[in-house]
Amino acid sequence: MIIKSVNLETVCGVTSKLPENVHPEVAFAGKSNVGKSSLINALMNRKSLARTSAQPGKTQTINYYNINNTFYLVDLPGYGYAKANEKVKAQWGKMIEDYLHKSRQLRCVFLLIDIRHEPGSNDVIMYDWIRRHGYQPIIIATKLDKINRSQIQKQLKLIRTTLKADENTVMIPFSAMTKQGREEIYEILDDIVEAGL
């Protein structure tokens, strides 16, 4: 995959109607501080396309990035942000569930999990939501550069076990710093784009 153009085309808030896009969509979901913005910037070869922040919970909208005029990268609101009040958390949850339920072009959901930690209850709920809506989530284990190589397999097994993910669930260890894992994600995106043409 060669990224030629990236445009933030649509931003949907709580009351917005979802766009009816003609190109395939791939969605990225994850906890507020899991490194989603860093991942998106690394994939798109941009430094500050998605806003990274020392303050988690910045993405409170569904952001549609038009990539190469061939597919949409959809950045879903980060969930599980501790300082958000219950009403806001419920709204984010409803936005994500509405998107999973209503998008006609959604082809794949990437679920980001911090490789350093056991998935939390929010991660398990999100994984189950994605499955319930008929998608097989692809797990991206972020922050790979923050653990020793000897720990990788143990942590991946912990993620798989906690999510009750079957053996067919693809898991990609990823580092925004070293870009390890980026080519594997590109291959999946290439397959989706080719299938949509």
C-alpha positions, -999 to +999 in steps of 0.1 A: +000+000+000+013+034-010-004+063+006-009+090-020-037+111-005-054+114+029-083+137+036-104+140+067-137+140+049-164+136+075-167+141+112-197+127+129-208+137+164-235+122+186-264+136+166-249+133+131-262+111+104-236+086+092-224+092+056-234+068+029-200+062+014-193+043-018-158+030-009-151+002+016-145+013+053-121-001+078-126+009+114-102+013+143-114+009+178-096+010+211-092+024+246-085+061+250-048+057+257-040+027+236-021+046+209-048+048+182-038+082+169-001+072+168-011+041+148-032+060+123-004+086+118+021+058+113-001+040+088-007+072+069+029+085+070+017+117+086+030+133+118-002+149+131-031+137+110-049+121+140-044+143+170-022+125+196-026+139+231-012+136+265-048+138+276-067+107+265-103+108+253-097+134+227-115+115+199-152+122+207-164+119+171-163+093+144-137+106+119-137+094+083-104+097+064-106+092+027-074+073+016-063+074-020-099+078-030-102+040-027-112+034+010-121+051+043-101+047+075-127+053+102-114+064+136-140+055+163-141+073+197-117+060+223-136+042+250-130+036+287-117+071+295-119+073+333-125+111+336-154+112+311-187+113+329-212+084+326-235+103+302-205+109+278-193+073+281-228+061+272-230+084+242-196+072+229-208+036+233-240+043+214-221+060+186-198+030+182-226+005+183-247+025+159-218+027+135-211-011+137-248-017+132-256+008+104-225+011+082-231-006+049-195-003+037-177-015+068-154-044+058-131-049+088-126-037+124-092-034+140-093-036+178-063-021+195-051-036+228-020-024+247+004-054+246+017-046+281-016-052+299-043-078+302-074-065+282-098-047+305-136-053+308-142-025+282-119-043+257-138-076+262-171-059+257-159-042+225-145-075+212-179-091+218-198-062+203-177-064+171-183-102+169-220-098+176-223-074+146-209-101+124-172-090+121-141-109+129-120-083+147-083-081+139-063-074+171-035-049+169-013-053+200+001-017+204+032-003+222+053-033+212+085-013+217+077-009+254+082-046+262+111-071+259+111-094+229+110-124+253+076-112+266+058-108+233+044-144+229+033-145+266+015-112+263-002-122+230-014-154+246-028-133+276-047-111+252-061-141+232-071-159+264-088-129+281-108-120+250-116-157+244-104-151+208-102-183+187-071-195+169-084-178+136-083-144+152-054-124+136-031-106+160-005-081+149+021-068+173+026-031+164+050-003+173+043+033+162+079+041+170+096+014+149+067+008+125+069-030+131+036-045+121+027-018+096+034-040+065+010-067+079-017-041+083-010-027+048-015-062+033-049-065+050-059-031+037-047-040+002-069-071+002-099-051+013-094-024-014-088-050-041-120-069-031-139-036-032-128-026-067 
